[in-house]
Each structure stands twice: as C-alpha cells, then as structure tokens.
C-alpha cells in the first residue's frame, strides 16, 4: 500500500509513504488503518518530505552558501572529516536527537574517530619509511566544544 506524499525537494521525484500489509483475514482492515495513518501524517507534515541523505543536503547547502573562500574551505574540510564519514549516508528522515547525541559523543572523545583505539600508530610521513620518534601511538584528543557547535 502506498500514499502519495508530495514532491521530494532534492530529487524532484514523487515521494510515497509505503507499507506492506501481510495477507489474511484482517488485511483489508490493516490496510485501511495504515492508509488513514499515512494520510494524517501527510496532512500534519510529519512524514519526511525527502529521501535525501545528509550528504546530498550538505552538497545542496554548499551550492548556495555565500561565505568567503577560506571559510568555505574550512567548512568543507570539517564536513569531510567529521560529518560525512559518520552521518553522510544516513537518510535525513532518520536523523533524530539520539543519533545527533551519539555523533556529538564521538566528537567529544576523539577528533580522529578512533573509537578509543590507542594501539594505532600516528605516522608523520606518508608511505613506506623507517619510523622515528615522530611516529608515536595515537592519543585521543576531543574536538573543541566550539568546533562541535
């Protein structure tokens, strides 16, 4: 069963709310309940109006962002390092307070998203090389509160 919910503002495609009702003696009644629930969501605008991912919306935002080039580069660098790897593939409709709190907790633990893997070695040179005293075990450092904001 599906109910039309409008045009997706990002993809410009039709957006539908869908649900599968198992066959059986109560199927007609369950289908009608789901239909009524979906129509109420559409009327109240409680349904996600897009199936876009966080990455897609960030790309769209960067297209219209009007800031200095250095500010833009800083935003892109932070988005690519922190937001896109952890939240980028997530559909915006599934983004909620619990997900954001979990994301913020990761940023407060380690700016490199190591997950507490202190055994990792931070190399100062890329590629093959003989490690020196500059290559040392990873130490988790949190992101500053202002950066998280």
DOLO-255856 format. One record per residue: residue in three letters; y, x, z of N, C-alpha, C in turn. Coordinates in Angstrom, 3 decimals. Each point is the difference from the previous one (the first is absolute). Layout:
// residues N
[pt ALA; [Y; X; Z]; [Y; X; Z]; [Y; X; Z]],
...
***
This chain:
// residues 149
[pt UNK; [-1.155; 0.849; 0.000]; [1.155; -0.849; 0.000]; [1.227; 0.901; 0.000]],
[pt UNK; [0.999; -0.337; -0.766]; [1.230; 0.787; 0.004]; [1.206; -0.911; -0.115]],
[pt UNK; [1.097; 0.491; 0.615]; [1.257; -0.749; 0.008]; [1.087; 0.932; -0.519]],
[pt UNK; [0.783; -0.451; -0.945]; [1.099; 0.776; -0.561]; [1.066; 0.225; 1.069]],
[pt UNK; [0.424; 1.263; 0.158]; [0.965; 0.339; 1.047]; [1.273; 0.634; -0.544]],
[pt UNK; [0.223; -0.048; -1.305]; [1.240; 0.525; -0.560]; [-0.224; 1.265; -0.810]],
[pt UNK; [1.114; 0.621; -0.379]; [-0.021; 1.207; -0.813]; [0.139; 1.214; 0.922]],
[pt UNK; [-0.863; 0.993; -0.206]; [0.074; 1.243; 0.753]; [1.283; 0.720; -0.414]],
[pt UNK; [0.907; 0.310; 0.951]; [1.284; 0.600; -0.370]; [-0.110; 1.415; -0.557]],
[pt UNK; [-1.104; 0.686; 0.275]; [-0.169; 1.369; -0.486]; [-0.669; 0.019; -1.367]],
[pt UNK; [-1.163; -0.631; -0.093]; [-0.763; 0.046; -1.253]; [0.411; -1.067; -0.996]],
[pt UNK; [0.739; -0.998; 0.465]; [0.437; -1.135; -0.822]; [-1.174; -0.848; -0.477]],
[pt UNK; [-1.144; 0.121; 0.662]; [-1.167; -0.808; -0.351]; [-0.098; -1.188; 0.943]],
[pt UNK; [-0.760; -1.013; -0.426]; [-0.224; -1.163; 0.863]; [-0.817; 0.430; 1.211]],
[pt UNK; [0.342; -0.556; 1.148]; [-0.678; 0.331; 1.250]; [-0.706; -1.243; 0.529]],
[pt UNK; [-1.276; 0.151; 0.344]; [-0.790; -1.110; 0.512]; [-0.594; 0.354; 1.358]],
[pt UNK; [-0.107; -0.995; 0.870]; [-0.748; 0.131; 1.239]; [-1.401; -0.513; -0.311]],
[pt UNK; [-1.015; 0.778; 0.348]; [-1.364; -0.398; -0.345]; [-0.895; 0.005; 1.224]],
[pt UNK; [-1.014; -0.837; -0.043]; [-1.015; -0.049; 1.046]; [-1.276; -0.552; -0.607]],
[pt UNK; [-1.121; 0.571; 0.411]; [-1.296; -0.485; -0.465]; [-0.612; -0.862; 1.091]],
[pt UNK; [-0.385; -1.193; -0.378]; [-0.633; -0.932; 0.929]; [-1.472; -0.084; -0.384]],
[pt UNK; [-0.914; 0.289; 0.957]; [-1.426; -0.052; -0.342]; [-0.443; -1.425; -0.338]],
[pt UNK; [-0.939; -0.114; -0.924]; [-0.484; -1.334; -0.374]; [-0.757; -0.647; 1.163]],
[pt UNK; [0.016; -1.296; 0.014]; [-0.708; -0.722; 1.047]; [0.573; -1.386; 0.176]],
[pt UNK; [-0.518; -0.720; 0.971]; [0.454; -1.387; 0.187]; [1.461; -0.111; 0.436]],
[pt UNK; [0.548; 1.055; 0.612]; [1.392; -0.075; 0.466]; [0.956; 0.756; -0.916]],
[pt UNK; [-0.476; 0.449; -1.139]; [0.820; 0.824; -0.896]; [1.285; -0.699; -0.427]],
[pt UNK; [-0.108; -1.268; -0.363]; [1.187; -0.729; -0.459]; [1.037; -0.072; 1.117]],
[pt UNK; [-0.444; -0.280; 1.211]; [0.905; -0.115; 1.144]; [0.633; 1.362; 0.328]],
[pt UNK; [-0.787; 1.077; -0.022]; [0.512; 1.346; 0.279]; [0.986; 0.449; -1.078]],
[pt UNK; [-0.280; -0.357; -1.245]; [0.906; 0.340; -1.102]; [1.344; -0.699; 0.184]],
[pt UNK; [-0.038; -1.237; 0.375]; [1.237; -0.751; 0.215]; [0.793; 0.569; 1.174]],
[pt UNK; [-0.695; 0.422; 1.062]; [0.677; 0.629; 1.151]; [0.702; 1.289; -0.428]],
[pt UNK; [-0.728; 0.831; -0.763]; [0.569; 1.269; -0.463]; [1.195; -0.253; -0.908]],
[pt UNK; [-0.133; -0.963; -0.881]; [1.102; -0.347; -0.911]; [1.233; -0.427; 0.785]],
[pt UNK; [-0.194; -0.864; 0.979]; [1.123; -0.469; 0.827]; [0.644; 1.166; 0.750]],
[pt UNK; [-0.829; 0.892; 0.547]; [0.516; 1.173; 0.728]; [0.813; 0.901; -0.937]],
[pt UNK; [-0.526; 0.253; -1.208]; [0.699; 0.834; -0.971]; [1.327; -0.616; -0.425]],
[pt UNK; [-0.001; -1.281; -0.264]; [1.237; -0.671; -0.407]; [1.052; 0.074; 1.105]],
[pt UNK; [-0.428; -0.119; 1.253]; [0.937; 0.116; 1.125]; [0.561; 1.420; 0.076]],
[pt UNK; [-0.849; 0.998; -0.239]; [0.469; 1.390; 0.017]; [1.021; 0.244; -1.104]],
[pt UNK; [-0.273; -0.532; -1.176]; [0.931; 0.171; -1.122]; [1.324; -0.693; 0.324]],
[pt UNK; [-0.078; -1.213; 0.555]; [1.215; -0.735; 0.365]; [0.807; 0.745; 1.061]],
[pt UNK; [-0.674; 0.591; 0.966]; [0.675; 0.719; 1.084]; [0.309; 1.451; -0.359]],
[pt UNK; [-0.416; 0.419; -1.200]; [0.187; 1.387; -0.462]; [-0.660; 0.995; 0.944]],
[pt UNK; [-1.138; -0.362; 0.566]; [-0.730; 0.896; 0.892]; [-1.029; 0.827; -0.753]],
[pt UNK; [-0.241; -0.300; -1.242]; [-0.964; 0.774; -0.765]; [0.668; 1.260; -0.512]],
[pt UNK; [-0.766; 1.094; -0.164]; [0.609; 1.187; -0.600]; [0.433; -0.339; -1.421]],
[pt UNK; [1.241; 0.278; -0.354]; [0.495; -0.362; -1.328]; [-0.339; 1.066; -1.029]],
[pt UNK; [-0.713; 1.039; 0.414]; [-0.365; 1.048; -0.939]; [-1.327; 0.622; 0.402]],
[pt UNK; [-0.675; 0.525; -0.981]; [-1.219; 0.773; 0.264]; [0.303; 1.482; -0.144]],
[pt UNK; [1.252; 0.339; -0.075]; [0.417; 1.390; -0.183]; [-0.373; 0.836; 1.213]],
[pt UNK; [-0.198; 1.286; -0.259]; [-0.294; 0.936; 1.079]; [1.301; 0.600; 0.522]],
[pt UNK; [-0.095; 0.669; 1.117]; [1.163; 0.683; 0.573]; [0.522; 1.020; -1.009]],
[pt UNK; [-0.892; 0.725; -0.675]; [0.425; 0.973; -1.017]; [0.852; -0.653; -1.085]],
[pt UNK; [-0.446; -1.151; -0.500]; [0.737; -0.680; -1.066]; [1.390; -0.417; 0.461]],
[pt UNK; [0.101; -0.505; 1.218]; [1.312; -0.419; 0.496]; [0.899; 1.198; 0.280]],
[pt UNK; [-0.570; 1.107; 0.459]; [0.799; 1.206; 0.200]; [0.547; 0.509; -1.334]],
[pt UNK; [-0.843; -0.025; -1.035]; [0.464; 0.421; -1.331]; [1.149; -0.883; -0.472]],
[pt UNK; [-0.136; -1.287; 0.203]; [1.052; -0.943; -0.402]; [1.289; 0.258; 0.775]],
[pt UNK; [-0.138; 0.253; 1.317]; [1.160; 0.285; 0.843]; [0.693; 1.278; -0.464]],
[pt UNK; [-0.779; 1.025; -0.327]; [0.601; 1.258; -0.451]; [0.738; -0.163; -1.326]],
[pt UNK; [-0.442; -0.952; -0.836]; [0.687; -0.250; -1.271]; [1.419; -0.507; 0.215]],
[pt UNK; [0.224; -0.786; 1.037]; [1.316; -0.610; 0.210]; [0.800; 0.678; 1.110]],
[pt UNK; [-0.583; 0.997; 0.640]; [0.668; 0.694; 1.098]; [1.223; 0.749; -0.513]],
[pt UNK; [1.121; -0.199; 0.653]; [1.248; 0.636; -0.413]; [0.478; 0.942; 1.102]],
[pt UNK; [-0.517; 1.247; -0.023]; [0.385; 1.016; 0.980]; [0.168; 1.331; -0.722]],
[pt UNK; [0.536; 0.976; 0.720]; [0.143; 1.343; -0.573]; [-1.372; 0.570; -0.340]],
[pt UNK; [-0.047; 0.930; -0.947]; [-1.268; 0.573; -0.455]; [-0.741; 0.693; 1.149]],
[pt UNK; [0.706; 0.708; 0.857]; [-0.676; 0.712; 1.098]; [-0.624; -0.995; 0.992]],
[pt UNK; [0.681; -1.127; 0.238]; [-0.538; -1.035; 0.882]; [-1.245; -0.607; -0.626]],
[pt UNK; [0.068; -0.277; -1.291]; [-1.147; -0.561; -0.722]; [-1.195; 0.952; 0.087]],
[pt UNK; [0.241; 1.280; -0.224]; [-1.089; 0.979; 0.048]; [-0.629; 0.047; 1.393]],
[pt UNK; [0.820; -0.102; 1.037]; [-0.525; -0.029; 1.363]; [-0.855; -1.236; 0.239]],
[pt UNK; [0.471; -1.147; -0.472]; [-0.767; -1.244; 0.141]; [-1.342; 0.111; -0.725]],
[pt UNK; [0.034; 0.492; -1.244]; [-1.223; 0.114; -0.794]; [-0.979; 0.958; 0.675]],
[pt UNK; [0.502; 1.106; 0.505]; [-0.851; 0.980; 0.674]; [-0.688; -0.631; 1.217]],
[pt UNK; [0.770; -0.730; 0.808]; [-0.569; -0.638; 1.196]; [-0.964; -1.120; -0.363]],
[pt UNK; [0.338; -0.798; -1.004]; [-0.897; -1.065; -0.439]; [-1.321; 0.578; -0.501]],
[pt UNK; [0.081; 1.075; -0.795]; [-1.204; 0.599; -0.567]; [-0.875; 0.672; 1.060]],
[pt UNK; [0.635; 0.510; 1.041]; [-0.767; 0.687; 1.042]; [-0.557; -0.963; 1.048]],
[pt UNK; [0.764; -1.017; 0.358]; [-0.400; -0.839; 1.126]; [-0.426; -1.419; -0.378]],
[pt UNK; [0.794; -0.690; -0.782]; [-0.252; -1.422; -0.236]; [-1.080; -0.225; -1.056]],
[pt UNK; [0.145; 0.613; -1.151]; [-0.941; -0.263; -1.098]; [-1.454; 0.350; 0.337]],
[pt UNK; [-0.278; 1.154; 0.629]; [-1.412; 0.296; 0.293]; [-0.639; -0.971; 0.997]],
[pt UNK; [0.777; -0.515; 0.933]; [-0.564; -0.842; 1.050]; [0.097; -1.496; -0.297]],
[pt UNK; [1.058; -0.447; -0.660]; [0.220; -1.429; -0.224]; [0.117; -0.388; -1.470]],
[pt UNK; [0.098; 0.961; -0.886]; [0.320; -0.255; -1.403]; [-0.891; -0.983; -0.723]],
[pt UNK; [-1.297; 0.049; 0.228]; [-0.936; -0.876; -0.717]; [-0.123; -1.376; 0.639]],
[pt UNK; [0.605; -0.188; 1.150]; [-0.098; -1.264; 0.731]; [0.840; -1.083; -0.670]],
[pt UNK; [-0.585; -1.184; -0.245]; [0.816; -1.102; -0.528]; [1.059; -0.399; 1.032]],
[pt UNK; [1.202; -0.260; -0.452]; [1.098; -0.323; 0.900]; [-0.327; -1.212; 0.867]],
[pt UNK; [-0.717; -0.957; -0.545]; [-0.359; -1.200; 0.751]; [-0.884; 0.289; 1.196]],
[pt UNK; [-0.661; 1.164; 0.025]; [-0.864; 0.359; 1.120]; [0.710; 0.894; 1.014]],
[pt UNK; [1.231; 0.359; -0.277]; [0.769; 0.836; 0.911]; [0.480; -0.857; 1.161]],
[pt UNK; [-0.364; 0.378; 1.211]; [0.400; -0.771; 1.170]; [0.437; 0.949; 1.116]],
[pt UNK; [0.400; -0.563; 1.130]; [0.513; 0.789; 1.116]; [-1.045; 0.984; 0.517]],
[pt UNK; [-1.244; -0.412; 0.077]; [-1.057; 0.885; 0.504]; [-0.180; 1.214; -0.910]],
[pt UNK; [0.039; -0.218; -1.309]; [-0.129; 1.098; -0.956]; [1.175; 0.963; 0.131]],
[pt UNK; [1.204; -0.540; 0.130]; [1.175; 0.864; 0.146]; [-0.046; 0.787; 1.306]],
[pt UNK; [-0.429; -0.633; 1.090]; [-0.100; 0.708; 1.275]; [-1.022; 1.129; -0.081]],
[pt UNK; [-1.098; -0.246; -0.678]; [-1.021; 1.026; -0.193]; [0.565; 1.160; -0.831]],
[pt UNK; [0.749; -0.330; -1.042]; [0.647; 1.008; -0.842]; [0.976; 0.839; 0.822]],
[pt UNK; [0.837; -0.663; 0.803]; [0.955; 0.720; 0.842]; [-0.721; 0.906; 0.998]],
[pt UNK; [-1.133; -0.448; 0.531]; [-0.766; 0.809; 0.955]; [-0.490; 1.288; -0.659]],
[pt UNK; [-0.446; -0.086; -1.251]; [-0.442; 1.191; -0.721]; [1.171; 0.972; -0.161]],
[pt UNK; [1.174; -0.511; -0.344]; [1.171; 0.861; -0.178]; [0.441; 0.634; 1.315]],
[pt UNK; [-0.204; -0.710; 1.108]; [0.375; 0.556; 1.308]; [-0.978; 1.070; 0.472]],
[pt UNK; [-1.200; 0.040; -0.595]; [-0.989; 1.003; 0.396]; [0.146; 1.285; -0.797]],
[pt UNK; [0.047; -0.139; -1.325]; [0.002; 1.198; -0.840]; [0.712; -0.270; -1.321]],
[pt UNK; [0.962; 0.824; -0.310]; [0.750; -0.157; -1.245]; [-0.840; 0.329; -1.237]],
[pt UNK; [-1.149; 0.670; 0.212]; [-0.881; 0.339; -1.121]; [-1.209; -0.917; -0.085]],
[pt UNK; [-0.032; -1.041; 0.824]; [-1.060; -1.012; -0.013]; [-1.383; 0.625; 0.130]],
[pt UNK; [-0.120; 0.993; 0.886]; [-1.273; 0.705; 0.146]; [-1.019; -0.802; 0.780]],
[pt UNK; [0.427; -1.031; 0.683]; [-0.932; -0.776; 0.804]; [-0.487; 0.786; 1.200]],
[pt UNK; [0.747; 1.017; 0.406]; [-0.369; 0.807; 1.162]; [-0.950; 1.128; -0.341]],
[pt UNK; [-0.194; 0.300; -1.278]; [-0.915; 1.077; -0.407]; [0.658; 1.348; 0.248]],
[pt UNK; [-0.131; 0.491; 1.208]; [0.666; 1.250; 0.369]; [-0.737; 1.228; -0.527]],
[pt UNK; [-1.206; -0.184; -0.538]; [-0.760; 1.134; -0.507]; [0.485; 0.446; -1.369]],
[pt UNK; [0.792; -0.815; -0.655]; [0.490; 0.338; -1.337]; [0.926; 1.214; 0.073]],
[pt UNK; [-0.035; 0.790; -1.042]; [0.847; 1.190; -0.077]; [1.160; -0.300; -0.928]],
[pt UNK; [1.189; 0.334; 0.443]; [1.190; -0.134; -0.850]; [0.250; 1.345; -0.663]],
[pt UNK; [-0.217; 0.043; -1.308]; [0.194; 1.236; -0.750]; [1.434; 0.073; -0.495]],
[pt UNK; [0.567; 1.182; 0.059]; [1.386; 0.189; -0.438]; [0.101; 0.319; -1.481]],
[pt UNK; [-1.143; 0.381; -0.623]; [-0.024; 0.274; -1.434]; [-0.975; -0.949; -0.654]],
[pt UNK; [0.328; -0.450; -1.197]; [-0.912; -0.855; -0.759]; [-1.018; 0.870; -0.719]],
[pt UNK; [-1.173; -0.530; -0.262]; [-1.025; 0.725; -0.745]; [-0.770; 0.972; 0.873]],
[pt UNK; [-0.856; 0.789; -0.657]; [-0.805; 0.977; 0.729]; [0.873; 1.126; 0.525]],
[pt UNK; [-0.245; 0.379; 1.250]; [0.755; 1.099; 0.600]; [-0.709; 0.451; 1.263]],
[pt UNK; [0.357; 1.165; 0.481]; [-0.492; 0.460; 1.296]; [0.933; -0.567; 1.054]],
[pt UNK; [-0.564; -0.720; 0.947]; [0.830; -0.614; 1.045]; [0.648; 1.070; 0.870]],
[pt UNK; [1.240; -0.261; 0.368]; [0.730; 0.879; 0.913]; [0.330; -0.812; 1.249]],
[pt UNK; [0.860; 0.553; 0.840]; [0.388; -0.721; 1.213]; [0.856; -1.226; -0.316]],
[pt UNK; [0.461; -0.122; -1.247]; [0.767; -1.184; -0.393]; [-0.900; -1.203; -0.267]],
[pt UNK; [-1.292; 0.239; -0.232]; [-0.977; -1.082; -0.161]; [-0.553; -0.292; 1.393]],
[pt UNK; [0.333; -1.171; 0.528]; [-0.412; -0.316; 1.369]; [-0.539; -1.418; 0.097]],
[pt UNK; [-0.663; -0.290; 1.125]; [-0.533; -1.362; 0.173]; [1.125; -1.036; -0.017]],
[pt UNK; [-0.336; -1.157; -0.537]; [0.966; -1.092; -0.073]; [0.356; -0.498; 1.401]],
[pt UNK; [1.278; -0.196; 0.232]; [0.476; -0.618; 1.230]; [0.712; -1.292; -0.387]],
[pt UNK; [-0.482; -1.103; 0.557]; [0.613; -1.293; -0.316]; [1.418; -0.062; 0.565]],
[pt UNK; [0.928; -0.384; -0.854]; [1.390; -0.211; 0.425]; [0.400; -1.396; -0.457]],
[pt UNK; [0.533; -0.797; 0.910]; [0.390; -1.359; -0.395]; [1.251; 0.010; -0.882]],
[pt UNK; [0.142; -1.036; -0.746]; [1.219; -0.202; -0.762]; [1.084; -0.454; 0.974]],
[pt UNK; [1.218; 0.380; -0.232]; [1.103; -0.391; 0.876]; [0.217; -1.511; -0.055]],
[pt UNK; [0.399; -0.612; 1.109]; [0.238; -1.458; -0.003]; [0.960; -0.455; -1.101]],
[pt UNK; [1.044; 0.786; -0.255]; [0.951; -0.383; -1.045]; [-0.665; 0.011; -1.381]],
[pt UNK; [-0.912; 0.937; -0.232]; [-0.718; 0.047; -1.274]; [-0.947; -1.175; -0.141]],
[pt UNK; [-0.631; -0.385; 1.089]; [-0.895; -1.152; -0.037]; [0.788; -1.261; -0.307]],
[pt UNK; [1.180; -0.126; 0.595]; [0.857; -1.170; -0.284]; [0.357; -0.032; -1.447]],
***
